Amino acid sequence: MKLFSIGLILLVIQCTGGSLVKKITGVRGSDVWIECMFDAAKMSQDKPVWWLHCENSNCTEIQYFRDGVDQQQDRAASRRGRVYPDKFREGTASLFIENVQMSDKGHYECTVVLRERPYTKISVLTVLASYEPPQLTEALDTRSFTCSSRNGFPPALVTWTGGSGMNYTPDSVTQHTPNPEGLYDVVSKLTRNVTEEETICCTVWNQPLQENKTNCMRVTPGQETDDQHSILIGILIPVTLFILACVGFMIYRYFKGRQNLATKRERISNCSHHTVIVLIGKPEHGVPSLINSCVYAYKTDEPFKNRAGAMRHPPHYAKPEEVPLTEHITITRALLQPEDRFWTSEREAYLDKWRREEQSHRRPFVFVHSCIDKLTAITKDEIQKLFEDVKSVSGSYPFTVLTMKNFGTADELKRFFKDLGSKRVFTFHNYTIQKHKRNAKRDEEFLDFVNACIDEAVDTELEMVPLTR
């Protein structure tokens, strides 16, 4: 019935010129929000919400919630897009698509069942892709030039210029070839008899993105003279030496970086005191993914594993609650409820637990917050109470970790948590089930975080040991 519904709506849109459709343009590799706003006061009692994605008349149900519970938990790891049910009370069921690909294009239908009638919002997502910098080559035997660029969308226009801006495009032949990813590769060939020294340029123009990329080549007629050879050699020798110096420096930096990473991993391995890093945060804020990332960065000889149950639903009950990092270091989590008073509702239970465990091991506390979630007045009040309670148990305010750091609110959130008393504020883009290609810089960030937690545990223990006379 849902698939028939969107087919009928799309037919009506085609007949009326599409005035009901909101058009959205995304760039391949970026993140996109597809809005679905409604009157939350009119939502029906069982709160059904679903999203459909249609491409070439083939429709797929990608999200379905009832009573705020995901009804497609078994497909959570493979489906595209994410909806945040805790936002339903605010009248939003918007869909968040991370790292947009060409396969994400098409029609999207959001349906929310209200008391009077269902509310439906149709959006059309168009995905564009930036072309790679063009490569320009010369074939001396045929006196032709080839300009090629890959992985763009839509098909690009290629223009040729030379001399004092002369247009050589009419003398060229351009071919666009679709590749398996739904993108285009473009190759343009210019045949020209060069009679005098000039610069020939090709430009790849992606009109919807208003993006042009140019490559130029200096060409001369006939064979080079002895003077030209001397000039060429005079240029090539210093350039070659410079390139060799750069390569040597990069090799040095590479091995120096590997040595630094090895030193930081060794320091974690040598920690001999029982230390439990306590991560506190709400569901969908990246707590399980942060645990996975720390373990992945430390255990460089092992593949990525979903050790902490990321993307399992409902995330509040994801298992396991504790993940060992080393023989003496464990990372545990305190997942709070996805509601306004997220700390007040669970405060006593967690404080009792932490006080009972106070003498058994070192416990650095860390509060985890996603940059996607903006701070309301109630949220700020709850976080302040949480920070004060953690200080009453441990003697110091917790560290703060901000996930999804590429979103624009990171700087504002860092200032808030520093003003609140957080000793350190870290910003991360976690390794995830979908995206976990290892990166030395990201590994170093997570290793620095773990080592900072070890240092904090030692400092906290020294502060809490009474002085002896």
HUBEL-V350503 format. One record per residue. N is the residue number from 1. PSI is psi in radians with two decimals (999 if undefined). OMEGA is omega in degrees with one decimal (NA if undefined). D_CENTER is the distance of its C-alpha to the mean C-alpha in Angstrom with 1 decimal. Layout:
N;PSI;OMEGA;D_CENTER  N;PSI;OMEGA;D_CENTER
This chain:
1;-0.70;179.8;34.8  2;-0.72;-178.8;31.2  3;-0.66;175.9;30.8  4;-0.65;-179.4;34.2  5;-0.85;-177.9;33.2  6;-0.55;175.7;30.3  7;-0.72;178.4;32.5  8;-0.71;-179.8;35.2  9;-0.73;179.3;33.0  10;-0.62;177.7;31.6  11;-0.74;178.3;35.3  12;-0.71;-179.7;36.2  13;-0.70;179.2;33.4  14;-0.65;-178.1;34.6  15;-0.49;-176.1;38.2  16;0.10;176.2;37.4  17;0.14;173.4;35.3  18;0.37;-176.1;31.9  19;-0.32;-178.7;32.4  20;-0.12;-173.0;30.8  21;2.35;172.6;27.5  22;2.14;-177.8;24.6  23;2.27;-177.8;23.1  24;2.39;177.8;19.4  25;2.22;177.4;17.9  26;2.67;178.1;14.4  27;2.31;-178.4;13.4  28;2.24;-179.6;12.2  29;-0.19;178.6;8.7  30;3.13;177.5;7.9  31;2.54;-175.4;7.4  32;2.40;169.9;10.9  33;2.26;172.5;13.3  34;1.94;-169.9;16.6  35;2.55;171.2;19.1  36;1.65;-176.3;21.9  37;2.42;-178.6;24.2  38;3.01;178.7;27.5  39;1.79;-175.6;30.4  40;-0.49;-178.5;29.6  41;-0.37;-177.9;33.3  42;0.12;-177.3;34.3  43;2.44;-178.9;32.0  44;2.91;-169.8;34.1  45;-0.69;-177.6;34.8  46;0.05;169.9;32.8  47;0.92;176.9;29.7  48;2.33;178.3;28.8  49;2.32;174.3;25.6  50;2.74;178.0;24.3  51;2.40;173.6;22.1  52;2.54;175.5;23.3  53;2.18;-178.3;21.7  54;2.32;176.1;24.4  55;2.10;-177.8;24.5  56;0.79;177.4;28.0  57;0.06;174.9;29.7  58;2.04;-174.8;28.0  59;2.45;179.4;26.4  60;2.34;175.1;24.3  61;2.04;-174.9;23.8  62;-0.31;177.2;20.2  63;2.43;175.1;20.5  64;2.05;-179.8;23.8  65;2.50;171.7;24.6  66;2.25;-174.3;28.1  67;0.57;178.0;29.0  68;0.13;-177.7;25.3  69;2.32;179.4;25.0  70;2.11;-179.2;22.8  71;0.02;-179.1;25.4  72;0.74;-176.1;23.2  73;-0.54;-177.8;22.0  74;-0.25;179.4;23.1  75;0.17;-172.2;20.6  76;-0.64;-174.9;17.5  77;-0.42;-173.7;16.0  78;-0.42;-174.5;16.7  79;2.78;179.5;16.4  80;2.53;175.0;13.8  81;2.77;-179.7;12.7  82;2.40;176.3;13.2  83;2.50;-177.7;16.1  84;1.75;-175.3;17.0  85;-0.41;178.6;20.8  86;-0.17;176.6;21.5  87;-0.09;-178.8;21.0  88;-0.64;-177.7;23.9  89;-0.34;177.8;26.4  90;0.05;177.6;25.1  91;0.51;177.9;25.5  92;2.29;174.8;22.0  93;0.60;-174.3;20.6  94;2.61;-177.8;17.8  95;2.24;179.5;15.3  96;2.11;178.3;11.5  97;2.09;-178.7;10.0  98;2.45;176.6;6.4  99;1.12;-174.5;6.4  100;2.39;176.5;10.1  101;2.97;-178.0;12.8  102;-0.55;-179.3;16.5  103;-0.21;-179.9;17.5  104;-0.16;-177.5;15.9  105;2.80;176.5;18.5  106;-2.93;-179.4;21.6  107;2.44;175.8;23.2  108;2.30;178.5;21.7  109;2.14;173.5;24.2  110;2.22;178.1;23.8  111;2.21;175.9;27.0  112;2.18;-179.2;28.0  113;1.96;175.3;31.6  114;3.00;-175.6;33.5  115;-0.69;-178.2;37.0  116;-0.79;-175.4;38.8  117;2.82;176.8;36.7  118;2.53;175.0;33.3  119;2.27;-177.4;30.8  120;2.37;177.9;28.8  121;2.18;-179.4;26.2  122;2.32;176.1;25.5  123;2.61;176.2;22.7  124;2.12;-179.7;22.3  125;2.11;173.5;19.0  126;2.26;-177.6;19.5  127;2.16;176.2;16.9  128;2.77;179.8;17.8  129;2.39;179.4;16.9  130;2.39;176.0;17.8  131;2.62;174.2;20.6  132;2.73;177.5;20.7  133;2.34;-176.2;23.4  134;2.55;175.1;26.7  135;2.25;-176.7;29.0  136;2.16;-179.3;32.7  137;2.76;-178.8;35.6  138;2.36;174.0;39.3  139;1.86;-174.0;41.9  140;-0.57;-175.7;45.2  141;-0.58;-179.3;47.5  142;-0.03;-177.0;46.6  143;0.88;178.2;45.6  144;2.79;-177.9;42.4  145;2.43;-179.1;38.9  146;2.25;177.6;35.7  147;2.19;-177.8;32.4  148;2.53;176.8;29.4  149;2.65;-171.3;25.7  150;2.82;166.7;23.1  151;0.95;175.5;20.2  152;2.93;175.5;20.5  153;2.39;-1.0;21.3  154;-3.02;178.4;23.8  155;2.33;-173.4;26.8  156;2.72;172.2;27.2  157;2.34;178.6;30.5  158;2.21;177.5;31.9  159;2.64;179.2;34.6  160;2.40;176.2;36.9  161;2.76;178.1;38.8  162;3.02;178.9;41.3  163;-2.26;179.6;44.1  164;0.96;179.3;44.2  165;0.28;179.2;41.5  166;2.43;-179.0;43.4  167;1.98;178.9;41.7  168;0.08;-174.9;41.8  169;-0.70;179.9;39.6  170;-0.35;179.8;42.6  171;0.18;-175.8;43.4  172;2.81;174.9;40.1  173;2.21;-175.8;38.9  174;2.41;-179.8;35.2  175;2.33;176.6;33.7  176;2.28;-178.5;30.4  177;2.10;176.4;29.3  178;2.49;176.7;26.7  179;3.00;-174.3;24.7  180;-0.36;-178.7;23.6  181;0.04;-178.0;20.0  182;0.22;179.0;21.6  183;3.08;-179.8;21.3  184;2.47;167.3;24.3  185;2.36;-177.7;25.8  186;2.36;177.1;28.5  187;2.21;178.9;31.6  188;2.35;-177.5;34.4  189;2.23;178.7;37.7  190;2.23;175.1;40.1  191;2.14;-175.3;43.7  192;2.32;175.6;45.6  193;1.86;-176.2;48.8  194;2.09;-178.7;48.1  195;-0.23;177.9;51.4  196;2.79;-178.5;50.3  197;2.28;-179.3;47.5  198;2.95;176.6;44.5  199;2.20;177.9;40.7  200;2.29;-176.8;39.0  201;2.51;169.8;35.5  202;2.48;-179.5;33.2  203;2.24;175.6;30.5  204;2.06;-172.4;27.8  205;2.00;175.0;27.3  206;1.70;-169.8;24.5  207;-0.82;-179.2;26.3  208;-0.57;178.7;23.9  209;-0.09;-175.4;21.2  210;0.82;-174.8;24.2  211;2.22;173.5;23.1  212;2.46;179.8;25.7  213;2.29;-171.1;25.6  214;2.52;172.2;28.9  215;2.43;-176.0;30.6  216;2.74;179.7;34.3  217;2.33;176.1;37.0  218;2.13;-176.1;40.4  219;2.64;179.6;43.2  220;2.60;178.4;46.9  221;2.59;173.0;49.8  222;-2.76;-178.2;51.8  223;2.70;179.7;51.7  224;2.56;177.0;50.8  225;2.99;177.4;53.7  226;-0.68;178.0;54.5  227;-0.71;179.6;53.4  228;-0.67;177.1;50.1  229;-0.73;-179.8;49.7  230;-0.77;178.7;50.5  231;-0.76;-178.8;48.0  232;-0.76;178.9;45.3  233;-0.71;179.1;46.2  234;-0.49;178.4;46.2  235;-0.73;-174.3;42.6  236;-0.67;-176.8;41.4  237;-0.94;179.5;42.7  238;-0.61;178.5;40.9  239;-0.76;179.4;37.7  240;-0.76;178.4;37.9  241;-0.70;179.1;38.6  242;-0.75;179.5;35.7  243;-0.76;178.7;33.3  244;-0.68;178.1;34.9  245;-0.73;179.4;34.4  246;-0.76;179.0;30.7  247;-0.75;178.4;30.3  248;-0.73;179.0;32.3  249;-0.69;179.0;30.3  250;-0.69;177.2;26.9  251;-0.74;177.9;28.6  252;-0.81;-180.0;29.8  253;-0.65;-179.0;26.4  254;-0.90;-178.2;24.9  255;-0.56;176.1;27.6  256;-0.70;178.2;27.7  257;-0.73;177.5;24.0  258;-0.67;179.0;24.7  259;-0.71;178.3;27.7  260;-0.75;178.6;25.8  261;-0.72;179.2;23.3  262;-0.70;179.0;26.4  263;-0.73;-179.0;28.1  264;-0.64;176.3;25.4  265;-0.67;179.4;25.2  266;-0.67;179.0;29.1  267;-0.68;177.1;29.2  268;-0.74;-179.6;27.3  269;-0.57;-176.0;29.6  270;-0.07;177.3;32.6  271;2.04;-173.7;32.0  272;-0.03;179.6;35.1  273;2.47;179.9;34.9  274;1.94;-176.8;33.6  275;2.28;177.3;30.4  276;2.00;176.9;28.3  277;2.04;-175.5;24.9  278;1.99;177.1;24.6  279;2.14;-177.9;21.2  280;2.27;179.1;21.9  281;2.90;178.1;19.6  282;2.80;174.9;19.4  283;2.67;179.3;17.9  284;0.22;178.1;14.3  285;0.08;171.7;13.5  286;0.29;-179.5;12.1  287;-0.92;178.4;15.5  288;-0.69;179.7;15.9  289;-0.58;177.0;12.6  290;-0.71;176.6;13.6  291;-0.84;178.4;16.9  292;-0.72;-177.0;15.7  293;-0.74;180.0;13.7  294;-0.76;179.9;17.0  295;-0.73;-179.4;19.2  296;-0.73;179.7;17.2  297;-0.58;-178.6;17.3  298;-0.77;-175.9;21.0  299;1.34;-172.7;22.2  300;-0.34;-178.6;21.5  301;0.04;-178.5;24.1  302;2.58;176.8;22.6  303;2.90;178.9;19.9  304;2.35;177.7;16.9  305;2.53;176.9;18.4  306;1.27;-174.1;17.5  307;-0.51;-171.9;20.2  308;0.12;176.1;19.3  309;0.61;177.4;19.1  310;2.56;177.6;15.5  311;0.12;174.3;15.3  312;2.57;-175.4;19.1  313;2.55;-12.5;20.9  314;2.45;-173.3;22.2  315;-0.37;-178.6;19.9  316;-0.43;-177.7;22.7  317;0.35;179.4;24.8  318;2.50;179.7;22.4  319;2.73;-6.0;24.3  320;2.84;178.9;24.9  321;-0.38;179.8;25.0  322;2.41;178.7;25.6  323;2.12;178.7;24.1  324;2.38;174.4;26.2  325;-0.86;174.2;24.7  326;-3.02;178.2;28.1  327;-0.51;-174.6;31.7  328;-0.15;-177.5;31.7  329;2.24;178.2;28.2  330;2.48;174.2;26.7  331;2.13;179.4;23.5  332;2.91;-178.0;24.3  333;2.60;173.1;22.8  334;1.57;-177.7;24.4  335;2.17;-177.2;22.5  336;2.93;-179.5;24.0  337;2.54;178.7;24.8  338;1.15;-179.0;22.6  339;2.98;-175.3;25.3  340;-0.87;-179.2;26.4  341;1.07;-172.0;28.6  342;-0.49;179.8;26.2  343;-0.76;-178.4;28.0  344;-0.66;-175.5;31.5  345;-0.37;-176.9;31.7  346;0.16;-172.1;31.0  347;-0.93;-172.8;32.3  348;-0.72;-177.7;35.6  349;-0.80;-178.5;34.4  350;-0.71;-179.7;31.8  351;-0.72;177.5;34.2  352;-0.76;-179.4;37.0  353;-0.80;-177.1;34.9  354;-0.63;179.0;33.7  355;-0.65;178.9;37.3  356;-0.57;-177.5;38.7  357;0.09;-169.3;36.3  358;-0.67;-174.0;36.9  359;-0.12;-172.3;39.3  360;-0.49;-178.4;38.0  361;2.90;176.2;35.0  362;2.43;-176.6;32.8  363;1.62;169.0;29.9  364;2.35;-178.7;27.4  365;2.48;-179.2;25.6  366;2.24;175.0;21.9  367;2.26;-176.0;20.5  368;2.24;-178.0;16.9  369;2.36;179.1;15.4  370;2.39;178.4;12.2  371;-0.26;177.9;11.7  372;-0.61;-173.3;11.6  373;1.98;179.2;15.2  374;2.61;-176.8;17.7  375;2.12;171.8;20.8  376;3.01;178.9;24.0  377;-0.71;179.7;27.4  378;-0.73;179.9;27.8  379;-0.76;178.5;24.5  380;-0.72;179.7;25.5  381;-0.74;179.5;28.9  382;-0.73;179.7;27.7  383;-0.69;179.1;25.4  384;-0.75;178.0;28.5  385;-0.73;179.2;30.7  386;-0.79;-179.9;28.4  387;-0.75;179.9;28.3  388;-0.69;179.9;32.1  389;-0.69;177.4;32.6  390;-0.71;178.6;30.5  391;-0.63;179.8;32.6  392;-0.47;-179.3;35.8  393;-0.77;-171.6;34.9  394;-0.30;-178.5;33.5  395;-0.09;178.7;35.0  396;2.78;177.8;31.8  397;2.66;-178.3;28.8  398;2.76;165.8;25.6  399;2.90;174.9;22.7  400;2.39;173.0;19.5  401;2.19;175.8;15.9  402;2.05;177.9;13.2  403;2.96;-176.2;9.9  404;0.88;-170.2;6.7  405;-0.25;-178.3;8.4  406;-0.17;177.7;6.9  407;2.66;-167.7;9.0  408;-0.14;-176.6;12.6  409;0.04;-172.9;14.4  410;-0.79;-177.8;13.7  411;-0.72;178.9;17.0  412;-0.72;179.9;19.0  413;-0.66;178.4;18.0  414;-0.75;178.8;18.9  415;-0.72;-179.3;22.2  416;-0.83;-175.3;23.0  417;-0.57;175.6;22.5  418;-0.72;177.4;24.4  419;-0.47;-179.1;27.2  420;-0.25;176.6;27.3  421;0.03;179.9;28.2  422;2.21;-177.8;25.2  423;-0.76;-178.9;26.1  424;2.45;174.6;22.6  425;2.02;-179.8;19.3  426;2.53;175.3;16.3  427;2.24;-175.6;12.7  428;2.73;162.2;10.0  429;1.78;-170.2;6.4  430;2.62;161.7;8.2  431;2.44;-179.5;9.0  432;3.02;178.8;9.2  433;-0.68;-177.6;11.9  434;-0.62;-173.8;10.2  435;1.74;-178.7;8.2  436;0.55;174.3;10.6  437;2.17;-171.8;12.1  438;2.43;-179.4;13.9  439;2.23;-174.7;13.7  440;-0.70;-179.0;16.6  441;-0.75;178.8;15.2  442;-0.69;175.8;12.6  443;-0.78;-178.3;15.6  444;-0.67;179.2;17.8  445;-0.79;-179.2;15.8  446;-0.64;176.9;16.1  447;-0.69;176.6;19.7  448;-0.68;179.1;20.5  449;-0.81;-179.7;19.5  450;-0.76;179.5;21.7  451;-0.62;176.3;24.5  452;-0.66;177.8;24.4  453;-0.67;177.2;24.8  454;-0.79;178.2;27.8  455;-0.72;-179.5;29.3  456;-0.68;178.5;29.0  457;-0.70;178.5;30.7  458;-0.79;-179.5;33.6  459;-0.75;-178.8;33.9  460;-0.70;180.0;34.1  461;-0.72;-180.0;36.6  462;-0.65;-179.7;38.8  463;-0.56;-175.0;38.7  464;-0.13;177.4;39.9  465;2.16;-179.1;42.7  466;2.54;177.5;46.0  467;2.46;177.8;48.1  468;2.57;-180.0;51.3  469;999;NA;54.7
